[in-house]
Amino acid sequence: MANLVIADAEVELVPGRIASHSTVRAGASRRGRKPTECLLDSSLHYAAMRPLPDAVRRGRADIAHFCLLLSLDSIPSREGRLRTYLHTRNDQVMEFAQDVRLPKNFNRFQGLMESALISGSVEYEGRELVKVTRETLHELLRRLGGRSVAMTEGGEPLTDYSLLRDANIIVGGFPHGTFLSDTVSAGASEFSLYHSGLMAWTAVSLITARI
């Protein structure tokens, strides 16, 4: 079985340091939530996010949404040949039940992510659909065991997709730039899928179609 890890994903709750900003408070009030219980969203919180480190890449849960929909509904996942994990910039890891079906609507997905990050899990009818643990990427890969490969723009061109079978496949869950986690020290070999950069969901679609 292969494991797909969407790593350093920009999925996080609103940081406390910007919780008092007017745009954050207004959005939270409309939803009947505390500001720090809302998902950071660059399209809504752009003005508030300016003081944050790495502000230009944060608040992009939409990338994780696209990637997770593609992976969890893929043929390898349906056949039990692929498991999917989401690792966030804050070293939280989400593990998804094999048969989970995520909301296609982003607003509902947003609510699911908020519940998972706040409660540590999401359950339905006594089944745990999403489990959240506190792990670095290195710790997650060590727990999964086996070979790890990271998809990077500067990696060795991947010509044999069979190398991905039974491997931990790492795809960045951020809009641009490089991994925050040190994938090389975590033991991952680096490969590229194309001669220039690809969006994360394009990489996931190529991988799930070929393994």
N, CA, C and O of each residue as an XYZ file, in Angstrom:
844
protein
N       0.836     -1.203      0.000
C       0.000      0.000      0.000
C       0.867      1.249      0.000
O       1.889      1.300      0.684
N       0.459      2.257     -0.767
C       1.149      3.538     -0.789
C       0.459      4.503      0.179
O      -0.729      4.370      0.474
N       1.221      5.460      0.657
C       0.679      6.521      1.518
C       0.939      7.863      0.851
O       2.083      8.196      0.543
N      -0.112      8.625      0.631
C       0.046      9.974      0.102
C      -0.007     10.959      1.261
O      -0.971     10.985      2.026
N       1.040     11.766      1.382
C       1.121     12.754      2.459
C       1.108     14.147      1.839
O       2.052     14.540      1.154
N       0.034     14.885      2.084
C      -0.015     16.289      1.688
C       0.679     17.056      2.801
O       0.108     17.248      3.875
N       1.900     17.492      2.553
C       2.778     17.975      3.627
C       2.860     19.493      3.683
O       2.742     20.181      2.669
N       3.066     19.996      4.898
C       3.177     21.430      5.153
C       1.965     22.176      4.604
O       2.079     23.305      4.126
N       0.810     21.533      4.678
C      -0.415     22.126      4.156
C      -0.769     23.387      4.938
O      -0.610     23.446      6.157
N      -1.245     24.376      4.222
C      -1.594     25.648      4.860
C      -3.026     25.595      5.382
O      -3.913     26.311      4.917
N      -3.215     24.725      6.358
C      -4.504     24.526      7.027
C      -4.286     24.811      8.508
O      -3.538     24.094      9.172
N      -4.925     25.836      9.023
C      -4.751     26.205     10.431
C      -5.914     27.068     10.888
O      -6.592     27.699     10.077
N      -6.136     27.089     12.181
C      -7.115     28.003     12.762
C      -6.513     29.406     12.835
O      -5.293     29.570     12.809
N      -7.369     30.398     12.924
C      -6.908     31.793     13.011
C      -5.972     31.945     14.212
O      -6.368     31.632     15.335
N      -4.738     32.418     14.001
C      -3.822     32.635     15.126
C      -4.354     33.711     16.069
O      -5.014     34.659     15.644
N      -4.052     33.545     17.355
C      -4.536     34.486     18.354
C      -4.100     35.917     18.109
O      -4.828     36.846     18.459
N      -2.933     36.121     17.517
C      -2.402     37.477     17.359
C      -3.209     38.323     16.381
O      -3.091     39.548     16.391
N      -4.043     37.684     15.522
C      -4.865     38.478     14.610
C      -6.361     38.278     14.886
O      -7.200     38.732     14.108
N      -6.692     37.607     15.983
C      -8.092     37.282     16.273
C      -8.947     38.515     16.514
O     -10.164     38.470     16.332
N      -8.321     39.622     16.925
C      -9.094     40.824     17.231
C      -9.282     41.734     16.013
O      -9.954     42.762     16.103
N      -8.693     41.359     14.883
C      -8.838     42.197     13.689
C     -10.300     42.237     13.255
O     -11.014     41.239     13.359
N     -10.738     43.390     12.769
C     -12.159     43.582     12.450
C     -12.677     42.589     11.411
O     -13.804     42.110     11.536
N     -11.876     42.270     10.387
C     -12.348     41.334      9.359
C     -12.490     39.920      9.918
O     -13.396     39.183      9.532
N     -11.603     39.553     10.816
C     -11.674     38.226     11.438
C     -12.890     38.146     12.351
O     -13.641     37.172     12.305
N     -13.085     39.164     13.176
C     -14.213     39.158     14.105
C     -15.551     39.177     13.365
O     -16.505     38.516     13.775
N     -15.611     39.936     12.278
C     -16.860     40.019     11.518
C     -17.222     38.671     10.900
O     -18.375     38.242     10.953
N     -16.223     38.008     10.313
C     -16.482     36.700      9.712
C     -16.885     35.663     10.740
O     -17.779     34.852     10.497
N     -16.225     35.688     11.894
C     -16.542     34.735     12.954
C     -17.939     34.986     13.494
O     -18.675     34.041     13.780
N     -18.310     36.259     13.636
C     -19.630     36.605     14.154
C     -20.736     36.104     13.227
O     -21.765     35.610     13.687
N     -20.520     36.232     11.942
C     -21.527     35.763     10.976
C     -21.761     34.264     11.093
O     -22.861     33.776     10.837
N     -20.716     33.539     11.482
C     -20.820     32.083     11.581
C     -21.119     31.616     13.002
O     -21.263     30.417     13.244
N     -21.212     32.544     13.931
C     -21.494     32.183     15.311
C     -20.364     31.435     15.979
O     -20.606     30.562     16.812
N     -19.120     31.767     15.624
C     -17.949     31.100     16.185
C     -17.006     32.116     16.815
O     -17.077     33.311     16.527
N     -16.126     31.627     17.676
C     -15.032     32.444     18.168
C     -14.026     32.618     17.030
O     -13.867     31.704     16.221
N     -13.345     33.758     16.942
C     -12.371     33.955     15.866
C     -11.318     32.852     15.787
O     -10.951     32.422     14.694
N     -10.832     32.392     16.942
C      -9.773     31.376     16.948
C     -10.305     29.960     16.687
O      -9.541     28.995     16.712
N     -11.606     29.839     16.440
C     -12.193     28.550     16.053
C     -12.537     28.521     14.571
O     -13.187     27.592     14.092
N     -12.094     29.553     13.847
C     -12.348     29.638     12.404
C     -11.077     29.315     11.629
O      -9.971     29.606     12.085
N     -11.240     28.722     10.474
C     -10.105     28.392      9.629
C      -9.536     29.667      9.017
O     -10.281     30.516      8.526
N      -8.229     29.793      9.050
C      -7.570     30.938      8.412
C      -7.784     30.851      6.904
O      -7.534     29.809      6.298
N      -8.243     31.935      6.304
C      -8.582     31.944      4.879
C      -8.037     33.224      4.259
O      -8.495     34.318      4.589
N      -7.067     33.095      3.367
C      -6.420     34.279      2.798
C      -7.385     35.137      1.995
O      -7.181     36.346      1.882
N      -8.428     34.540      1.438
C      -9.385     35.324      0.655
C     -10.266     36.194      1.553
O     -10.778     37.219      1.104
N     -10.446     35.801      2.801
C     -11.270     36.556      3.747
C     -10.437     37.393      4.708
O     -10.854     38.477      5.115
N      -9.264     36.894      5.069
C      -8.467     37.502      6.143
C      -7.188     38.160      5.632
O      -6.235     38.340      6.389
N      -7.168     38.518      4.356
C      -5.931     39.033      3.749
C      -5.364     40.217      4.519
O      -4.174     40.246      4.835
N      -6.213     41.191      4.821
C      -5.730     42.398      5.502
C      -5.194     42.069      6.891
O      -4.188     42.632      7.323
N      -5.862     41.167      7.582
C      -5.442     40.806      8.936
C      -4.145     40.009      8.932
O      -3.388     40.056      9.901
N      -3.884     39.283      7.860
C      -2.747     38.368      7.814
C      -1.413     39.041      7.544
O      -0.369     38.411      7.714
N      -1.415     40.271      7.139
C      -0.168     40.926      6.727
C       0.959     40.838      7.748
O       2.108     40.657      7.346
N       0.692     40.957      9.054
C       1.802     40.872     10.020
C       2.319     39.450     10.255
O       3.366     39.279     10.879
N       1.617     38.440      9.775
C       2.012     37.062     10.069
C       3.243     36.650      9.271
O       3.371     37.033      8.108
N       4.148     35.884      9.863
C       5.250     35.301      9.086
C       4.684     34.399      7.981
O       3.689     33.705      8.188
N       5.319     34.414      6.824
C       4.884     33.593      5.685
C       3.452     33.893      5.261
O       2.749     33.010      4.769
N       3.021     35.133      5.451
C       1.625     35.476      5.176
C       1.223     35.171      3.742
O       0.068     34.827      3.492
N       2.149     35.289      2.791
C       1.795     35.134      1.375
C       1.440     33.696      1.005
O       0.873     33.459     -0.061
N       1.764     32.737      1.868
C       1.448     31.345      1.541
C       0.414     30.720      2.474
O      -0.022     29.591      2.247
N       0.023     31.436      3.510
C      -0.864     30.854      4.519
C      -2.337     31.062      4.182
O      -2.687     31.844      3.298
N      -3.191     30.343      4.908
C      -4.621     30.486      4.710
C      -5.115     29.890      3.404
O      -6.009     30.450      2.769
N      -4.546     28.762      2.992
C      -4.902     28.154      1.706
C      -5.418     26.723      1.895
O      -4.889     25.772      1.320
N      -6.446     26.602      2.702
C      -7.069     25.283      2.895
C      -7.722     24.769      1.627
O      -7.992     23.574      1.507
N      -7.982     25.672      0.666
C      -8.574     25.238     -0.600
C      -7.661     24.265     -1.339
O      -8.142     23.365     -2.027
N      -6.349     24.439     -1.204
C      -5.409     23.519     -1.855
C      -5.553     22.121     -1.267
O      -5.608     21.134     -2.001
N      -5.614     22.041      0.053
C      -5.814     20.748      0.709
C      -7.138     20.130      0.289
O      -7.224     18.920      0.085
N      -8.168     20.955      0.160
C      -9.489     20.457     -0.240
C      -9.430     19.773     -1.595
O      -9.906     18.648     -1.746
N      -8.845     20.450     -2.586
C      -8.716     19.860     -3.923
C      -7.940     18.546     -3.873
O      -8.364     17.542     -4.445
N      -6.803     18.567     -3.185
C      -5.937     17.390     -3.144
C      -6.621     16.209     -2.462
O      -6.529     15.075     -2.933
N      -7.300     16.476     -1.361
C      -7.962     15.409     -0.617
C      -9.120     14.812     -1.410
O      -9.307     13.595     -1.408
N      -9.897     15.655     -2.086
C     -10.984     15.138     -2.909
C     -10.450     14.197     -3.986
O     -11.008     13.123     -4.210
N      -9.378     14.601     -4.644
C      -8.788     13.774     -5.698
C      -8.244     12.464     -5.144
O      -8.470     11.400     -5.719
N      -7.534     12.543     -4.037
C      -6.891     11.354     -3.493
C      -7.890     10.360     -2.908
O      -7.846      9.168     -3.211
N      -8.791     10.866     -2.066
C      -9.696      9.967     -1.351
C     -10.737      9.321     -2.261
O     -11.272      8.259     -1.943
N     -11.021      9.966     -3.392
C     -11.988      9.393     -4.328
C     -11.303      8.681     -5.483
O     -11.971      8.257     -6.426
N      -9.983      8.540     -5.427
C      -9.252      7.898     -6.521
C      -9.458      6.388     -6.502
O      -9.869      5.817     -5.492
N      -9.170      5.758     -7.621
C      -9.314      4.298     -7.721
C      -8.383      3.588     -6.744
O      -8.833      2.660     -6.073
N      -7.093      3.974     -6.624
C      -6.241      3.294     -5.633
C      -6.787      3.385     -4.213
O      -6.690      2.426     -3.446
N      -7.365      4.541     -3.857
C      -7.928      4.687     -2.516
C      -9.160      3.803     -2.360
O      -9.317      3.142     -1.334
N     -10.026      3.780     -3.352
C     -11.235      2.957     -3.286
C     -10.908      1.473     -3.198
O     -11.646      0.699     -2.590
N      -9.786      1.083     -3.816
C      -9.394     -0.328     -3.819
C      -8.510     -0.693     -2.640
O      -8.043     -1.828     -2.549
N      -8.268      0.256     -1.730
C      -7.469     -0.036     -0.546
C      -5.975     -0.057     -0.790
O      -5.224     -0.627      0.001
N      -5.530      0.565     -1.889
C      -4.101      0.580     -2.214
C      -3.436      1.906     -1.869
O      -2.234      2.069     -2.075
N      -4.203      2.843     -1.351
C      -3.662      4.164     -1.044
C      -4.328      4.719      0.203
O      -5.553      4.709      0.327
N      -3.507      5.202      1.123
C      -4.013      5.921      2.303
C      -3.548      7.365      2.213
O      -2.487      7.659      1.661
N      -4.352      8.253      2.761
C      -4.088      9.681      2.627
C      -3.919     10.342      3.992
O      -4.691     10.102      4.920
N      -2.892     11.176      4.086
C      -2.607     11.924      5.307
C      -2.425     13.397      4.953
O      -1.930     13.735      3.878
N      -2.829     14.257      5.868
C      -2.615     15.690      5.707
C      -1.752     16.167      6.863
O      -2.134     16.046      8.027
N      -0.590     16.707      6.537
C       0.325     17.262      7.535
C       0.320     18.773      7.381
O       0.522     19.283      6.279
N       0.089     19.499      8.479
C      -0.031     20.952      8.394
C       1.257     21.664      8.808
O       2.178     21.065      9.363
N       1.282     22.953      8.519
C       2.451     23.762      8.882
C       2.704     23.744     10.382
O       3.836     23.962     10.813
N       1.679     23.491     11.185
C       1.817     23.466     12.635
C       2.054     22.064     13.182
O       1.871     21.815     14.374
N       2.462     21.152     12.304
C       2.767     19.764     12.686
C       1.578     19.059     13.320
O       1.711     18.379     14.338
N       0.422     19.230     12.708
C      -0.747     18.423     13.025
C      -0.989     17.497     11.840
O      -0.928     17.925     10.687
N      -1.260     16.246     12.123
C      -1.455     15.256     11.069
C      -2.881     14.742     11.116
O      -3.350     14.279     12.156
N      -3.564     14.825      9.992
C      -4.911     14.275      9.870
C      -4.847     12.969      9.093
O      -4.299     12.901      7.992
N      -5.421     11.936      9.696
C      -5.510     10.629      9.051
C      -6.976     10.357      8.753
O      -7.830     10.515      9.625
N      -7.270      9.949      7.524
C      -8.648      9.818      7.070
C      -9.043      8.357      6.938
O      -8.263      7.531      6.465
N     -10.261      8.050      7.359
C     -10.790      6.698      7.182
C     -10.793      6.355      5.698
O     -11.010      7.221      4.850
N     -10.552      5.090      5.397
C     -10.397      4.665      4.016
C     -11.621      4.992      3.157
O     -11.482      5.307      1.975
N     -12.808      4.918      3.742
C     -14.025      5.118      2.951
C     -14.685      6.470      3.205
O     -15.853      6.656      2.862
N     -13.966      7.406      3.792
C     -14.547      8.714      4.076
C     -14.827      9.446      2.765
O     -14.067      9.331      1.804
N     -15.910     10.188      2.740
C     -16.244     11.010      1.580
C     -16.336     12.458      2.065
O     -17.275     12.832      2.768
N     -15.363     13.248      1.683
C     -15.312     14.627      2.158
C     -16.344     15.494      1.442
O     -16.720     15.205      0.306
N     -16.804     16.561      2.107
C     -17.731     17.482      1.445
C     -17.091     18.115      0.215
O     -15.933     18.531      0.259
N     -17.833     18.187     -0.866
C     -17.322     18.841     -2.073
C     -17.463     20.351     -1.983
O     -16.722     21.091     -2.629
N     -18.416     20.806     -1.180
C     -18.600     22.225     -0.955
C     -17.535     22.728      0.024
O     -17.351     22.145      1.092
N     -16.831     23.813     -0.338
C     -15.721     24.267      0.502
C     -16.179     24.741      1.872
O     -15.476     24.524      2.859
N     -17.338     25.381      1.957
C     -17.804     25.854      3.256
C     -18.026     24.700      4.226
O     -17.707     24.807      5.411
N     -18.575     23.592      3.719
C     -18.775     22.425      4.576
C     -17.431     21.776      4.917
O     -17.235     21.302      6.035
N     -16.523     21.757      3.969
C     -15.171     21.240      4.230
C     -14.491     22.078      5.306
O     -13.832     21.546      6.200
N     -14.657     23.388      5.210
C     -14.103     24.299      6.208
C     -14.594     23.931      7.607
O     -13.806     23.871      8.551
N     -15.882     23.690      7.736
C     -16.433     23.306      9.033
C     -15.872     21.998      9.538
O     -15.631     21.847     10.735
N     -15.659     21.048      8.641
C     -15.080     19.757      9.013
C     -13.655     19.935      9.532
O     -13.294     19.352     10.554
N     -12.845     20.734      8.840
C     -11.474     20.967      9.260
C     -11.429     21.670     10.615
O     -10.601     21.342     11.466
N     -12.315     22.630     10.807
C     -12.364     23.326     12.098
C     -12.693     22.360     13.228
O     -12.060     22.390     14.283
N     -13.674     21.515     13.005
C     -14.050     20.532     14.035
C     -12.891     19.595     14.344
O     -12.630     19.284     15.507
N     -12.195     19.145     13.302
C     -11.074     18.225     13.499
C      -9.949     18.891     14.289
O      -9.390     18.286     15.204
N      -9.616     20.129     13.939
C      -8.510     20.817     14.604
C      -8.854     21.179     16.050
O      -7.980     21.170     16.916
N     -10.111     21.494     16.310
C     -10.524     21.866     17.657
C     -10.663     20.636     18.551
O     -10.207     20.640     19.694
N     -11.294     19.583     18.027
C     -11.636     18.415     18.852
C     -10.608     17.289     18.776
O     -10.562     16.431     19.657
N      -9.795     17.287     17.741
C      -8.811     16.217     17.587
C      -9.325     15.022     16.818
O      -8.575     14.082     16.555
N     -10.602     15.045     16.452
C     -11.164     13.953     15.646
C     -12.546     14.365     15.164
O     -13.152     15.305     15.678
N     -13.024     13.639     14.169
C     -14.396     13.802     13.685
C     -15.013     12.415     13.631
O     -14.484     11.516     12.978
N     -16.133     12.246     14.319
C     -16.804     10.944     14.351
C     -18.212     11.064     13.788
O     -18.843     12.119     13.846
N     -18.685      9.942     13.239
C     -20.048      9.883     12.726
C     -20.587      8.488     12.967
O     -20.007      7.497     12.522
N     -21.691      8.422     13.668
C     -22.341      7.143     13.994
C     -21.350      6.158     14.622
O     -21.321      4.974     14.284
N     -20.536      6.687     15.551
C     -19.605      5.841     16.285
C     -18.317      5.502     15.558
O     -17.475      4.786     16.100
N     -18.142      6.007     14.326
C     -16.916      5.748     13.553
C     -16.061      7.004     13.501
O     -16.568      8.112     13.326
N     -14.765      6.813     13.653
C     -13.838      7.939     13.553
C     -13.474      8.144     12.085
O     -12.804      7.307     11.479
N     -13.921      9.264     11.519
C     -13.662      9.561     10.107
C     -12.347     10.302      9.913
O     -11.648     10.088      8.922
N     -12.013     11.169     10.856
C     -10.764     11.938     10.796
C     -10.126     11.910     12.173
O     -10.781     12.191     13.177
N      -8.848     11.572     12.215
C      -8.104     11.548     13.464
C      -6.936     12.514     13.346
O      -6.220     12.507     12.345
N      -6.740     13.349     14.371
C      -5.671     14.338     14.358
C      -4.642     13.995     15.428
O      -4.991     13.778     16.589
N      -3.379     13.946     15.033
C      -2.281     13.730     15.975
C      -1.283     14.875     15.834
O      -1.293     15.606     14.843
N      -0.426     15.017     16.836
C       0.616     16.041     16.800
C       1.925     15.356     16.404
O       2.533     14.666     17.222
N       2.361     15.541     15.161
C       3.568     14.895     14.653
C       4.252     15.792     13.632
O       3.593     16.457     12.832
N       5.569     15.802     13.668
C       6.313     16.415     12.569
C       6.235     15.494     11.361
O       5.835     14.336     11.476
N       6.616     16.013     10.212
C       6.646     15.170      9.015
C       7.612     14.008      9.209
O       7.331     12.878      8.810
N       8.752     14.301      9.824
C       9.748     13.263     10.088
C       9.151     12.148     10.953
O       9.337     10.965     10.669
N       8.438     12.537     12.005
C       7.835     11.547     12.897
C       6.757     10.737     12.193
O       6.631      9.535     12.427
N       5.981     11.383     11.333
C       4.951     10.665     10.585
C       5.574      9.633      9.654
O       5.120      8.490      9.602
N       6.605     10.027      8.922
C       7.243      9.095      7.991
C       7.888      7.926      8.734
O       7.870      6.791      8.259
N       8.454      8.215      9.898
C       9.049      7.144     10.699
C       7.963      6.167     11.162
O       8.181      4.956     11.185
N       6.809      6.694     11.525
C       5.704      5.822     11.944
C       5.193      4.972     10.776
O       4.871      3.797     10.954
N       5.121      5.563      9.597
C       4.623      4.824      8.435
C       5.626      3.767      7.968
O       5.239      2.705      7.481
N       6.907      4.067      8.119
C       7.940      3.120      7.716
C       8.083      3.051      6.201
O       7.286      3.638      5.470
N       9.092      2.338      5.736
C       9.298      2.142      4.302
C       9.951      3.332      3.619
O      10.444      4.255      4.267
N       9.942      3.285      2.276
C      10.577      4.322      1.461
C       9.707      5.575      1.412
O       8.480      5.496      1.474
N      10.364      6.736      1.299
C       9.652      7.998      1.155
C      10.196      8.753     -0.047
O      11.407      8.803     -0.264
N       9.298      9.336     -0.822
C       9.699     10.129     -1.989
C       8.937     11.455     -1.930
O       7.739     11.489     -1.648
N       9.654     12.537     -2.199
C       9.054     13.868     -2.171
C       9.017     14.433     -3.581
O      10.010     14.377     -4.305
N       7.871     14.977     -3.969
C       7.738     15.585     -5.280
C       8.207     17.042     -5.203
O       7.576     17.863     -4.536
N       9.299     17.360     -5.873
C       9.845     18.713     -5.874
C      10.180     19.121     -7.304
O      10.448     18.278     -8.160
N      10.161     20.411     -7.540
C      10.444     20.915     -8.886
C      11.873     20.600     -9.313
O      12.137     20.376    -10.494
N      12.795     20.584     -8.347
C      14.195     20.355     -8.696
C      14.659     18.923     -8.533
O      15.856     18.653     -8.627
N      13.744     17.998     -8.292
C      14.131     16.606     -8.085
C      14.473     15.884     -9.375
O      14.332     16.433    -10.468
N      14.920     14.657     -9.235
C      15.236     13.817    -10.396
C      13.952     13.514    -11.172
O      12.948     13.145    -10.562
N      13.957     13.661    -12.505
C      12.746     13.384    -13.278
C      12.244     11.964    -13.020
O      13.009     11.002    -13.089
N      10.965     11.847    -12.725
C      10.373     10.539    -12.456
C       9.929      9.909    -13.761
O       9.037     10.429    -14.430
N      10.534      8.808    -14.127
C      10.180      8.116    -15.365
C       9.511      6.775    -15.099
O       8.870      6.217    -15.990
N       9.650      6.260    -13.902
C       9.079      4.956    -13.561
C       8.147      5.119    -12.361
O       8.596      5.192    -11.217
N       6.850      5.175    -12.638
C       5.877      5.390    -11.566
C       5.748      4.200    -10.622
O       5.143      4.311     -9.556
N       6.313      3.069    -11.010
C       6.260      1.923    -10.102
C       7.070      2.190     -8.837
O       6.881      1.511     -7.827
N       7.971      3.175     -8.881
C       8.742      3.547     -7.690
C       7.846      4.093     -6.585
O       8.225      4.108     -5.413
N       6.656      4.539     -6.970
C       5.751      5.133     -5.987
C       4.892      4.101     -5.278
O       4.316      4.392     -4.229
N       4.797      2.910     -5.830
C       3.972      1.891     -5.205
C       4.623      1.443     -3.893
O       5.831      1.213     -3.834
N       3.826      1.327     -2.874
C       4.296      0.942     -1.540
C       5.262      1.954     -0.937
O       6.054      1.611     -0.059
N       5.200      3.202     -1.405
C       6.065      4.256     -0.862
C       5.215      5.308     -0.148
O       3.996      5.364     -0.315
N       5.880      6.130      0.643
C       5.254      7.321      1.220
C       5.511      8.470      0.243
O       6.653      8.898      0.073
N       4.466      8.961     -0.390
C       4.596      9.965     -1.449
C       4.238     11.330     -0.874
O       3.115     11.540     -0.415
N       5.188     12.252     -0.900
C       5.012     13.557     -0.267
C       4.764     14.616     -1.334
O       5.573     14.796     -2.244
N       3.647     15.308     -1.215
C       3.304     16.410     -2.112
C       3.062     17.646     -1.251
O       2.371     17.564     -0.235
N       3.615     18.779     -1.640
C       3.451     19.996     -0.857
C       2.044     20.550     -0.933
O       1.472     20.649     -2.018
N       1.482     20.912      0.209
C       0.128     21.444      0.265
C       0.101     22.954      0.403
O      -0.717     23.494      1.148
N       0.993     23.647     -0.310
C       1.117     25.099     -0.210
C       1.136     25.689     -1.626
O       1.382     24.959     -2.586
N       0.881     26.999     -1.773
C       0.728     27.573     -3.115
C       2.023     27.774     -3.884
O       2.022     27.689     -5.112
N       3.110     28.034     -3.206
C       4.389     28.273     -3.880
C       5.500     28.196     -2.847
O       5.239     28.125     -1.646
N       6.747     28.209     -3.324
C       7.875     28.109     -2.407
C       8.292     26.662     -2.201
O       7.995     25.791     -3.019
N       8.975     26.425     -1.110
C       9.504     25.104     -0.813
C       8.901     24.570      0.489
O       8.201     25.279      1.211
N       9.194     23.306      0.761
C       8.718     22.690      2.001
C       9.288     23.423      3.217
O      10.452     23.823      3.220
N       8.473     23.590      4.229
C       8.967     24.068      5.512
C       9.706     22.954      6.238
O      10.696     23.199      6.927
N       9.220     21.735      6.079
C       9.862     20.558      6.682
C      11.044     20.137      5.826
O      11.028     20.300      4.606
N      12.059     19.602      6.466
C      13.250     19.124      5.752
C      12.992     17.702      5.282
O      13.194     16.747      6.032
N      12.550     17.563      4.044
C      12.198     16.239      3.524
C      13.421     15.343      3.359
O      13.321     14.124      3.493
N      14.573     15.942      3.068
C      15.779     15.136      2.866
C      16.230     14.511      4.182
O      16.550     13.323      4.228
N      16.257     15.310      5.256
C      16.663     14.752      6.544
C      15.649     13.736      7.045
O      15.971     12.881      7.869
N      14.408     13.835      6.539
C      13.384     12.849      6.892
C      13.545     11.561      6.085
O      12.763     10.622      6.241
N      14.562     11.522      5.224
C      14.869     10.296      4.483
C      14.179     10.163      3.147
O      14.128      9.066      2.590
N      13.643     11.256      2.613
C      12.902     11.181      1.357
C      13.798     11.466      0.161
O      14.586     12.411      0.175
N      13.671     10.640     -0.873
C      14.308     10.919     -2.155
C      13.444     11.926     -2.900
O      12.220     11.908     -2.773
N      14.082     12.817     -3.686
C      13.332     13.859     -4.372
C      13.189     13.544     -5.861
O      14.162     13.219     -6.542
N      11.947     13.650     -6.347
C      11.648     13.435     -7.760
C      10.777     14.575     -8.267
O      10.079     15.225     -7.489
N      10.820     14.815     -9.563
C       9.933     15.805    -10.176
C       9.042     15.105    -11.190
O       9.453     14.144    -11.839
N       7.828     15.598    -11.314
C       6.857     15.017    -12.235
C       6.840     15.726    -13.577
O       6.280     15.215    -14.547
N       7.460     16.920    -13.636
C       7.401     17.732    -14.844
C       8.593     18.668    -14.823
O       9.215     18.872    -13.780
N       8.915     19.244    -15.994
C      10.116     20.077    -16.059
C       9.909     21.474    -15.474
O      10.855     22.257    -15.398
N       8.696     21.790    -15.066
C       8.446     23.043    -14.347
C       7.438     22.763    -13.237
O       6.905     21.658    -13.133
N       7.186     23.765    -12.418
C       6.333     23.558    -11.266
C       4.891     23.209    -11.625
O       4.362     23.668    -12.637
N       4.268     22.394    -10.785
C       2.871     22.012    -10.951
C       2.091     22.397     -9.703
O       2.648     22.445     -8.607
N       0.813     22.667     -9.869
C      -0.037     22.849     -8.715
C      -0.155     21.526     -7.979
O      -0.046     20.458     -8.581
N      -0.376     21.605     -6.677
C      -0.403     20.395     -5.857
C      -1.448     19.404     -6.348
O      -1.184     18.203     -6.402
N      -2.642     19.898     -6.709
C      -3.694     18.974     -7.130
C      -3.385     18.312     -8.463
O      -3.848     17.201     -8.721
N      -2.598     18.985     -9.326
C      -2.178     18.363    -10.579
C      -1.221     17.210    -10.291
O      -1.306     16.148    -10.907
N      -0.308     17.434     -9.344
C       0.608     16.365     -8.941
C      -0.152     15.180     -8.375
O       0.158     14.033     -8.698
N      -1.152     15.445     -7.524
C      -1.939     14.365     -6.932
C      -2.701     13.602     -8.005
O      -2.787     12.375     -7.951
N      -3.251     14.311     -8.970
C      -3.999     13.631    -10.040
C      -3.095     12.726    -10.866
O      -3.493     11.621    -11.235
N      -1.878     13.190    -11.160
C      -0.934     12.362    -11.909
C      -0.546     11.123    -11.113
O      -0.497     10.021    -11.658
N      -0.275     11.301     -9.846
C       0.164     10.199     -9.003
C      -0.937      9.153     -8.856
O      -0.691      7.961     -9.035
N      -2.135      9.591     -8.535
C      -3.224      8.629     -8.281
C      -3.655      7.923     -9.560
O      -4.223      6.832     -9.504
N      -3.393      8.533    -10.708
C      -3.755      7.881    -11.971
C      -2.730      6.852    -12.420
O      -3.007      6.043    -13.306
N      -1.535      6.878    -11.808
C      -0.445      6.034    -12.321
C       0.031      4.956    -11.346
O       0.798      4.076    -11.737
N      -0.403      5.005    -10.099
C       0.111      4.007     -9.163
C      -0.820      2.788     -9.104
O      -0.550      1.840     -8.367
